[in-house]
Amino acid sequence: MVDKMLHRTSFSLKSDLGVTVADGSDDAFVLVVLNYNVPKFVPVLWNQARLRICADGGANRIYDEIPALLPEEDADSVRERYKPDVIKGDLDSIRPAVRDFYLSLGTVVIDESEDQDTTDFEKCIAYIKDVDSNTAPRKVVVVGALGGRFDHVLAHINVLYKYPRLRITLLSDDSLLYLLPQGFSHEIRINCAVEGPHCGLIPFGTSSESTTTTGLRWNLNESGMAFGSLISTSNLLDDDVVTVVSDSPLIWTIAIRQSGEDICPT
């Protein structure tokens, strides 16, 4: 019998909900900031995260862009409040002034410039895995991973395949995505306040000979998928629970709901 893997987007992107996540909760997550434009809702995620890590130049993004997202507040006060817990990477992108600023506030800065075989994102994932397994959240939300150079985006998706047992979500202003590992029956519980209605299933790296879904407008029934043939894009939710069974790992992607859109499929 195939084991079931449950997926749900447990964070909120609305600042007026006052969501907090307890450290011991299954919904506790680590926020990782990469070196690309931060989504407009990062201040909200920041307050929900249990641990906040910047990958090298991601620290520049927090320093520069968070005050711009909160223009009615004093910029220096915002920078002190949105202080990363850890900055890690080869540190070839972080500006010296930004590094010194966060060091003065107590941020842990880890220089791994001797390691040129892994990306700064992977270095952050290694740090998360090294945290005490009894207390570390197994969910990771990553911003700054989608957009910019395409080879960078592919490298970020590759990390999902290297660490399939970690629940890593890549998140932008427009969409989120995560891996559905092979060998499970996946149940995706839709957070209708955050995500939908457009969605897709993508067979990255390897074809699928058989994928079956429920809960979509255009379901798959033991269907094959491959690049150069069928892939499931621009699909729509038809339920608030989607199930996926496949003979290969798949990327699940879903749009971030914009204000004014309908909340849930009927």
Buried (B, 14 or more C-beta within 10 A) or exposed (E): EEEEBEBBBBBBBEEEEEBEBEEEEBBBBBBBBBBBBBBEBBBBBBBBBBBBBBBBBBBBBBBBBBBEBBEEEEBEEBBEBBBBBBBBBBBEBBEEEBBEBBEEEEBEBEBBEEBEEBBBBBBBBBBBBEEEEEEBBBBBBBBBBBBBEEEBBEBBBBBBBEBBEBBBBBBBBEBBBBBBBEEBBBBBBBBBBBBBBBBBBBBBEBBBBBBBBBBBBEBBEEBBBEEEEBBBEEBEBBBBEBBBBBBBBBBBBBBBBEEEEEEEBE
